[in-house]
Amino acid sequence: MSKTIVLGLPSLVTTAVAYIRVSQEDENPDNQWFVIREYCGRRGLNCIRLDEVGVSRVEDPFQRPVFLTALRIMEANNISIMVAESIDRVCADPEHYEKLIRYFAERGWRLEFVRDTDISEAFNRVIEIFERLKGSTDSAVMSVVLESQIKSLKDMIQLYHKLKVAVAREYVEDVRRKVKRVIERLRAEGKIYTKPTIIHWIALYRTGKKSFSELTKSDVEEAEKYFFEKYVKPYKEGVPIRRLWRRFLEIERPVIDMIARHRIVSSELSKKLGKEVRRQELQTSYLAFYRVVKKLSLRA
């Protein structure tokens, strides 16, 4: 899902692409837009807004449809600046970050982060001073020294950003580990009901059984094998996960319809009982599909 807002384009030289990413469909991307718009306004930049919805921070930016659209817009319109609220809105994997930085550097583009600008701006101001000194000096030795200092400062900026990415990645992994430990403890104590995943729904459909309580371990394992062959194996062979998700939506239409009917019945029952109808993530959403594929790809 994408949303584009263009605030005037009098000069493409002063135009920036504002990249906004939220992982949940019920998150409000306008919160990021507010700080980016203010940031661009202070710098005299016009903004082209692009929203990426339902995409995790750990997904490779070069596999995100809206991010790729942003790159194409920059290429086609000679735009050299992309602005995001923070580094983790663009990526949270050090390898992805390095690839991204190389891509931007090769084209002479800049990637700016609103909430991560303080240290970068300080270093960049020093770099500008050193570059002016280098341009005005007649000493070859001084020129070499200044060039070395400039390179060191640029390396420090990149190191800072890499550390930010690594911290974001570690945060995600730490949350997962903690949740996993809690779930394992509660399950061992018999206090937890495992929420069905798309694998369970596929097992239910393929076996023709009426409820999850009727499913056997073998039923779930067979559904998992089916899912692995259809979607995880192609993913490991290099097929983009977005393409696999679209294939999933086409092939598993009967399962998706069954889930939709269940959600309607559950919602109506909750209303009749006077209970609050809580918004839940769809088992067929891109993010849910992404999680299952990633989990099975690591296990196999």
FENURBEL-V832198 format. One record per backbone hydrogen bond with DSSP energy under -0.5 kcal/mol. NH is the residue of the N-H (numbers start at 1). CO is the residue of the C=O. E is the energy in kcal/mol with one decimal. If there is no record, write none. Layout:
NH_CO_E ; NH_CO_E
This chain:
5_49_-0.6 ; 7_5_-0.6 ; 7_47_-2.1 ; 8_6_-1.1 ; 14_11_-1.3 ; 15_12_-1.3 ; 16_46_-3.1 ; 17_81_-2.5 ; 18_16_-0.6 ; 18_48_-3.0 ; 19_17_-0.8 ; 19_83_-2.5 ; 20_18_-0.6 ; 20_50_-2.6 ; 22_52_-2.5 ; 27_24_-1.6 ; 29_27_-0.8 ; 31_28_-1.5 ; 32_29_-0.6 ; 33_29_-2.1 ; 34_30_-2.2 ; 35_31_-1.1 ; 36_32_-2.3 ; 37_33_-2.9 ; 38_34_-1.8 ; 39_35_-2.1 ; 40_36_-2.9 ; 41_37_-2.3 ; 42_38_-1.9 ; 43_39_-1.0 ; 44_41_-1.0 ; 45_40_-3.0 ; 46_14_-2.6 ; 48_16_-2.2 ; 49_5_-3.0 ; 49_47_-0.6 ; 50_18_-2.6 ; 51_3_-0.8 ; 52_20_-3.2 ; 53_1_-1.1 ; 53_51_-0.5 ; 54_22_-1.5 ; 55_22_-1.6 ; 59_56_-1.3 ; 63_60_-2.4 ; 64_61_-1.7 ; 65_63_-0.6 ; 68_64_-2.4 ; 69_65_-1.9 ; 70_66_-2.3 ; 71_67_-2.0 ; 72_68_-2.1 ; 73_69_-2.4 ; 74_70_-2.3 ; 75_71_-2.5 ; 76_72_-2.7 ; 77_73_-1.8 ; 78_74_-0.6 ; 78_75_-0.6 ; 79_74_-2.1 ; 81_15_-0.5 ; 82_110_-2.4 ; 83_17_-3.1 ; 84_112_-2.4 ; 89_86_-1.3 ; 90_86_-0.6 ; 90_87_-1.8 ; 91_87_-2.4 ; 92_57_-1.0 ; 97_93_-2.5 ; 98_94_-2.4 ; 99_95_-2.1 ; 100_96_-2.3 ; 101_97_-2.8 ; 102_98_-2.3 ; 103_99_-2.1 ; 104_100_-2.4 ; 105_101_-2.9 ; 106_102_-2.5 ; 107_103_-0.8 ; 107_104_-0.6 ; 108_104_-0.6 ; 108_105_-1.0 ; 109_104_-2.8 ; 110_80_-3.5 ; 112_82_-3.1 ; 112_110_-0.6 ; 114_84_-2.5 ; 115_85_-3.0 ; 116_113_-1.0 ; 117_114_-0.7 ; 121_117_-3.4 ; 122_118_-1.9 ; 123_119_-2.3 ; 124_120_-2.8 ; 125_121_-2.2 ; 126_122_-1.6 ; 127_123_-2.6 ; 128_124_-2.4 ; 129_125_-1.8 ; 130_126_-2.6 ; 131_127_-2.6 ; 132_128_-2.0 ; 133_129_-2.4 ; 134_130_-2.6 ; 135_131_-1.9 ; 136_132_-1.1 ; 137_133_-1.3 ; 140_138_-0.5 ; 143_139_-2.1 ; 144_140_-2.0 ; 145_141_-2.4 ; 146_142_-2.8 ; 147_143_-2.3 ; 148_144_-2.2 ; 149_145_-2.2 ; 150_146_-2.6 ; 151_147_-2.2 ; 152_148_-2.1 ; 153_149_-2.4 ; 154_150_-2.3 ; 155_151_-2.4 ; 156_152_-2.0 ; 157_153_-1.9 ; 158_154_-2.1 ; 159_155_-2.5 ; 160_156_-2.4 ; 161_157_-2.2 ; 162_158_-2.5 ; 163_159_-2.4 ; 164_160_-2.0 ; 165_161_-2.3 ; 166_162_-2.8 ; 167_163_-2.6 ; 168_164_-2.2 ; 169_165_-2.5 ; 170_166_-2.6 ; 171_167_-2.3 ; 172_168_-1.9 ; 173_169_-2.3 ; 174_170_-2.8 ; 175_171_-2.3 ; 176_172_-2.1 ; 177_173_-2.4 ; 178_174_-2.4 ; 179_175_-2.6 ; 180_176_-2.5 ; 181_177_-2.3 ; 182_178_-2.3 ; 183_179_-2.6 ; 184_180_-2.5 ; 185_181_-2.2 ; 186_182_-2.7 ; 187_183_-2.7 ; 188_184_-2.1 ; 189_185_-1.6 ; 190_187_-1.2 ; 191_186_-3.1 ; 192_186_-0.5 ; 194_192_-0.5 ; 195_193_-0.5 ; 201_197_-1.8 ; 202_198_-2.4 ; 203_199_-2.4 ; 204_200_-2.4 ; 205_201_-2.4 ; 206_202_-2.9 ; 207_203_-2.0 ; 208_204_-1.2 ; 209_204_-0.7 ; 214_211_-1.2 ; 215_212_-1.2 ; 220_216_-1.9 ; 221_217_-2.3 ; 222_218_-2.3 ; 223_219_-2.0 ; 224_220_-2.3 ; 225_221_-2.2 ; 226_222_-2.3 ; 227_223_-2.6 ; 228_224_-2.6 ; 229_225_-2.4 ; 230_226_-2.2 ; 231_227_-2.7 ; 232_227_-1.2 ; 233_228_-3.4 ; 235_231_-1.5 ; 236_232_-2.4 ; 237_233_-1.2 ; 238_235_-1.5 ; 239_234_-2.5 ; 244_240_-1.7 ; 245_241_-2.2 ; 246_242_-2.1 ; 247_243_-2.0 ; 248_244_-2.7 ; 249_245_-2.3 ; 250_246_-1.3 ; 251_247_-2.9 ; 252_248_-2.6 ; 253_250_-0.9 ; 256_252_-2.5 ; 257_253_-2.7 ; 258_254_-1.8 ; 259_255_-2.2 ; 260_256_-2.4 ; 261_257_-2.3 ; 262_258_-2.0 ; 263_259_-2.3 ; 264_260_-2.0 ; 265_261_-2.4 ; 266_262_-2.7 ; 267_263_-2.4 ; 268_264_-2.5 ; 269_265_-2.4 ; 270_266_-2.3 ; 271_267_-2.0 ; 272_268_-2.2 ; 273_269_-2.0 ; 274_271_-1.1 ; 275_270_-3.1 ; 278_276_-0.9 ; 285_282_-1.5 ; 289_285_-2.5 ; 290_286_-3.0 ; 291_287_-2.2 ; 292_288_-2.0 ; 293_289_-2.6 ; 294_290_-2.6 ; 295_291_-2.5 ; 296_292_-2.5 ; 297_293_-2.3 ; 298_294_-1.6 ; 299_295_-1.5 ; 300_296_-2.2
